[in-house]
Amino acid sequence: MECINCGNCKVGSTTYFCFKENGFVVDMSKQKVVEKVRSGWKKGDPEYEKQRRKSRKEVEV
């Protein structure tokens, strides 16, 4: 089957439906790898200890 010029591949998204291939296409060249940022509480951090003590007091009450 030939391309029917539906325009799905020209949208610019990484995943689109192709009628020619009759399925979804994932364009790996447009994907960006994003490293997860860990910004949560860490043991040893003074703010972590304050928050932990505060939350434990609330649970005990």
PLY file of the C-alpha trace (Angstrom):
ply
format ascii 1.0
element vertex 61
property float x
property float y
property float z
element edge 60
property int vertex1
property int vertex2
end_header
0.00 0.00 0.00
1.26 3.47 -0.80
1.32 6.47 1.50
-2.06 8.23 1.50
-0.58 11.52 2.80
-2.67 11.57 5.96
-0.15 13.86 7.67
0.25 11.82 10.85
3.99 11.45 10.31
4.40 15.18 9.77
2.78 16.19 13.08
6.09 15.91 14.93
5.08 13.52 17.67
7.17 10.49 18.61
4.27 8.04 18.21
1.67 8.08 15.47
-0.59 5.72 13.53
0.52 4.92 10.00
-2.17 3.70 7.59
0.50 2.44 5.17
1.99 0.10 7.78
-1.43 -0.43 9.44
-0.04 0.13 12.91
1.60 2.50 15.33
5.06 3.84 14.59
7.52 5.01 17.26
10.11 7.46 15.98
13.15 6.89 18.20
15.09 9.80 16.66
12.69 12.33 18.23
12.70 10.82 21.73
14.72 12.59 24.41
16.18 10.77 27.38
15.32 12.59 30.58
17.06 11.60 33.78
14.81 11.41 36.81
15.57 14.04 39.42
15.45 12.83 42.98
14.51 15.81 45.09
12.81 14.04 47.98
13.78 13.80 51.61
17.16 12.27 52.39
18.35 10.80 55.64
20.92 12.99 57.38
19.40 16.18 56.02
18.42 18.44 58.96
15.08 19.28 57.31
14.38 15.56 56.88
14.95 14.94 60.59
12.63 17.84 61.58
9.91 16.61 59.23
10.28 13.01 60.44
9.99 14.00 64.10
7.02 16.26 63.36
5.17 13.54 61.45
5.88 10.94 64.15
4.44 13.27 66.80
1.29 13.69 64.72
0.91 9.90 64.39
1.36 9.30 68.13
-1.31 11.87 69.05
0 1
1 2
2 3
3 4
4 5
5 6
6 7
7 8
8 9
9 10
10 11
11 12
12 13
13 14
14 15
15 16
16 17
17 18
18 19
19 20
20 21
21 22
22 23
23 24
24 25
25 26
26 27
27 28
28 29
29 30
30 31
31 32
32 33
33 34
34 35
35 36
36 37
37 38
38 39
39 40
40 41
41 42
42 43
43 44
44 45
45 46
46 47
47 48
48 49
49 50
50 51
51 52
52 53
53 54
54 55
55 56
56 57
57 58
58 59
59 60
